[in-house]
Amino acid sequence: IQMQQYWCPEVILGTKWGTSVDCWSVVCGMFTNNGSELIDPTPGPRNSKDDDHITQIIELLKEF
């Protein structure tokens, strides 16, 4: 649906999603306009790439 760095929480968690994912992508694109990724998930020895992605979203936005 989107570049993985722009995946919204609904997509990562596998829940129902709609047009709000487009808004998420636009905002992520606006923040990454300088060439660096806003969120860059990477797997670790104890977590998956999706786990890291959600963790980075929470670190940026606090609670959602």
Contacts in CASP RR format, 6 or more apart in sequence:
PFRMAT RR
TARGET T0000
AUTHOR 0000-0000-0000
METHOD contacts of the structure
MODEL  1
IQMQQYWCPEVILGTKWGTSVDCWSVVCGMFTNNGSELIDPTPGPRNSKD
DDHITQIIELLKEF
1 7 0 8 1.000
1 11 0 8 1.000
1 17 0 8 1.000
1 21 0 8 1.000
2 8 0 8 1.000
2 11 0 8 1.000
2 21 0 8 1.000
2 25 0 8 1.000
4 41 0 8 1.000
4 49 0 8 1.000
4 53 0 8 1.000
5 28 0 8 1.000
5 32 0 8 1.000
5 37 0 8 1.000
5 38 0 8 1.000
5 39 0 8 1.000
5 40 0 8 1.000
5 41 0 8 1.000
6 24 0 8 1.000
6 25 0 8 1.000
6 28 0 8 1.000
6 29 0 8 1.000
6 39 0 8 1.000
7 53 0 8 1.000
8 17 0 8 1.000
8 20 0 8 1.000
8 21 0 8 1.000
8 24 0 8 1.000
8 25 0 8 1.000
9 54 0 8 1.000
9 57 0 8 1.000
9 64 0 8 1.000
10 16 0 8 1.000
10 17 0 8 1.000
10 18 0 8 1.000
10 20 0 8 1.000
10 21 0 8 1.000
11 17 0 8 1.000
11 21 0 8 1.000
12 50 0 8 1.000
12 53 0 8 1.000
12 54 0 8 1.000
13 54 0 8 1.000
28 38 0 8 1.000
28 39 0 8 1.000
29 38 0 8 1.000
31 38 0 8 1.000
32 38 0 8 1.000
38 60 0 8 1.000
39 53 0 8 1.000
39 56 0 8 1.000
39 57 0 8 1.000
39 60 0 8 1.000
40 56 0 8 1.000
41 49 0 8 1.000
41 50 0 8 1.000
41 52 0 8 1.000
41 53 0 8 1.000
41 56 0 8 1.000
42 49 0 8 1.000
42 52 0 8 1.000
43 49 0 8 1.000
43 52 0 8 1.000
44 52 0 8 1.000
47 55 0 8 1.000
57 64 0 8 1.000
58 64 0 8 1.000
END
